């Protein structure tokens, strides 16, 4: 496992220049600019909070020690959906890359890497293909929605959270790798970095 001094990750590689989008369009994997600092968006949820209504909740991690503003761990920032509809956001989005893996990651109750499912933008994908008439047959096409698949996987895990014995955290992380094993190791190292150092 990589130590803090050996830490390397491709999570910030191959990105667009900063661009303006609707605040509601911010997704996991984006680098989100807020108040002069930059955060990697680890997860985006839309919980219905009692007495507050529907909210956009961004789980974020600072990109540098200067960006942490004293919060040395991933944290969640929330905004009412009604208010977020009226706001713009500046993001750096991951560009399409045939080697990019979108990894749905689960952490245990001590914020340690506990497991992951990966989806690569260039892989054959049954989810993106038309459903065959014969249920015994499988259709595959090149994946067009790897980020959505990882994000949906995290959503399914969160929906089942009440069945888990201990609380979990869930991230959607974009890394560039030639193999699933390498992508998984990058994600494991990144989760350990966020747990121990608190930023990228």
C-alpha positions in Angstrom: 0.0 0.0 0.0 1.3 3.5 -0.9 2.5 5.7 1.9 1.8 9.4 2.0 5.1 10.3 0.4 4.7 7.6 -2.3 1.0 8.4 -3.1 0.2 8.8 -6.7 -3.2 8.8 -8.3 -4.6 9.4 -11.8 -7.9 10.7 -10.3 -7.2 14.3 -11.5 -5.7 13.3 -14.9 -7.3 14.2 -18.3 -9.8 17.0 -17.3 -11.5 19.9 -18.9 -10.6 23.5 -18.1 -12.8 25.1 -15.5 -16.3 25.5 -16.9 -19.6 26.8 -15.6 -22.5 24.4 -15.1 -25.7 24.4 -13.1 -25.1 23.6 -9.5 -27.5 20.7 -9.9 -25.3 19.3 -12.7 -22.3 18.7 -10.4 -21.6 14.9 -10.4 -19.2 12.5 -8.7 -15.7 12.8 -10.2 -15.9 16.5 -10.9 -13.5 19.0 -9.3 -15.8 21.6 -7.8 -14.6 25.2 -7.2 -16.2 26.8 -4.1 -15.1 29.9 -2.2 -11.7 30.0 -3.9 -10.8 26.3 -3.1 -11.1 23.1 -5.1 -12.7 19.9 -4.0 -13.0 16.5 -5.6 -16.7 15.4 -5.6 -16.7 11.9 -4.1 -20.5 11.4 -4.2 -23.7 13.3 -4.9 -27.0 12.5 -3.3 -30.5 14.1 -3.2 -31.9 13.1 0.3 -35.4 14.4 1.4 -34.6 15.9 4.8 -37.4 16.3 7.3 -38.3 20.0 7.7 -35.8 21.0 5.0 -37.1 19.3 1.9 -35.1 17.9 -1.0 -31.3 18.8 -0.8 -28.3 18.3 -3.0 -25.6 16.8 -0.8 -22.0 16.8 -2.2 -19.4 14.6 -0.4 -16.1 16.3 -1.2 -12.4 16.0 -0.4 -9.9 18.9 -0.6 -7.3 18.7 -3.3 -4.5 20.2 -1.2 -3.7 21.0 2.4 -4.5 24.7 1.6 -7.9 23.7 0.3 -8.9 21.9 3.5 -9.7 25.1 5.4 -9.0 23.0 8.6 -11.3 20.1 7.7 -8.9 17.2 7.3 -11.3 14.6 6.1 -14.0 14.2 3.4 -17.1 16.1 4.4 -20.6 16.8 3.0 -21.9 20.2 1.9 -25.7 20.5 1.3 -27.9 23.0 -0.5 -31.6 23.1 -1.0 -32.5 21.8 -4.5 -34.8 24.8 -5.0 -31.9 27.2 -4.3 -29.4 25.1 -6.2 -31.6 25.4 -9.3 -30.8 29.1 -9.3 -27.0 28.8 -8.8 -24.1 28.1 -11.1 -21.0 26.1 -10.3 -17.5 26.0 -11.7 -16.2 22.5 -12.3 -13.4 20.6 -14.0 -14.9 17.5 -15.5 -13.2 14.3 -16.5 -12.7 14.1 -20.3 -13.6 10.8 -22.1 -10.7 8.4 -21.9 -10.7 4.7 -23.0 -8.6 3.8 -20.0 -10.7 5.5 -17.4 -12.4 3.4 -14.8 -15.3 4.6 -12.7 -15.1 2.8 -9.4 -18.0 2.5 -7.0 -16.2 2.3 -3.6 -17.5 1.2 -0.2 -15.7 2.1 3.0 -16.2 0.4 6.3 -17.3 2.2 9.6 -13.6 3.2 10.2 -13.4 4.8 6.7 -11.1 2.0 5.4 -11.5 0.6 1.9 -13.9 -2.3 2.0 -14.6 -3.2 -1.6 -15.4 -1.8 -5.1 -17.0 -2.4 -8.4 -15.5 -0.9 -11.6 -16.9 0.2 -14.9 -14.6 1.2 -17.8 -15.6 3.6 -20.6 -14.2 1.3 -23.3 -15.5 -2.0 -22.1 -18.2 -4.1 -23.6 -21.4 -3.3 -21.6 -24.6 -5.2 -21.3 -26.3 -2.3 -19.5 -25.9 0.1 -22.4 -27.1 -2.4 -25.0 -30.7 -3.0 -26.1 -32.4 -5.7 -24.2 -32.7 -8.8 -26.4 -36.0 -10.4 -27.1 -34.6 -13.8 -26.0 -33.8 -13.6 -22.2 -31.2 -16.3 -22.6 -29.2 -14.0 -25.0 -26.9 -11.1 -24.1 -26.3 -8.0 -26.1 -23.1 -5.9 -25.6 -22.0 -2.5 -26.9 -19.1 -0.2 -25.9 -20.0 1.4 -22.6 -21.4 4.9 -22.9 -22.3 5.5 -19.3 -19.6 4.1 -17.0 -19.9 7.0 -14.5 -23.7 6.5 -14.3 -23.2 2.8 -13.7 -20.8 3.4 -10.8 -23.1 6.2 -9.4 -26.1 3.9 -9.7 -24.2 1.1 -7.9 -23.4 3.4 -5.0 -27.1 4.4 -4.9 -28.1 0.8 -4.7 -25.7 0.2 -1.8 -27.0 3.3 0.0 -30.6 2.2 -0.4 -29.6 -1.1 1.2 -27.7 0.6 4.0 -30.3 -0.2 6.7 -29.5 -3.9 6.2 -25.8 -3.4 6.9 -24.5 -3.9 10.5 -22.3 -0.9 10.5 -22.4 2.5 8.8 -20.6 2.8 5.5 -19.4 5.6 3.3 -19.6 5.4 -0.5 -17.5 7.1 -3.2 -17.4 7.3 -7.0 -13.8 7.6 -8.1 -12.4 8.1 -11.7 -9.0 6.6 -12.2 -7.0 5.8 -15.4 -5.5 2.3 -15.5 -4.9 -0.5 -18.0 -6.3 -3.2 -15.7 -9.0 -3.5 -13.0 -6.3 -4.6 -10.5 -4.4 -1.4 -11.0 -7.5 0.7 -10.8 -8.6 -1.0 -7.6 -5.1 -0.4 -6.0 -5.2 3.2 -7.0 -8.6 3.6 -5.3 -7.5 1.7 -2.2 -4.5 4.0 -1.9 -6.6 7.1 -2.4 -9.1 6.0 0.3 -6.2 5.4 2.7 -4.8 8.8 1.8 -8.2 10.5 2.5 -8.5 8.6 5.8 -5.0 9.4 7.1 -4.1 12.8 5.5 -7.6 14.1 4.8 -6.9 15.5 1.3 -5.5 14.5 -2.1 
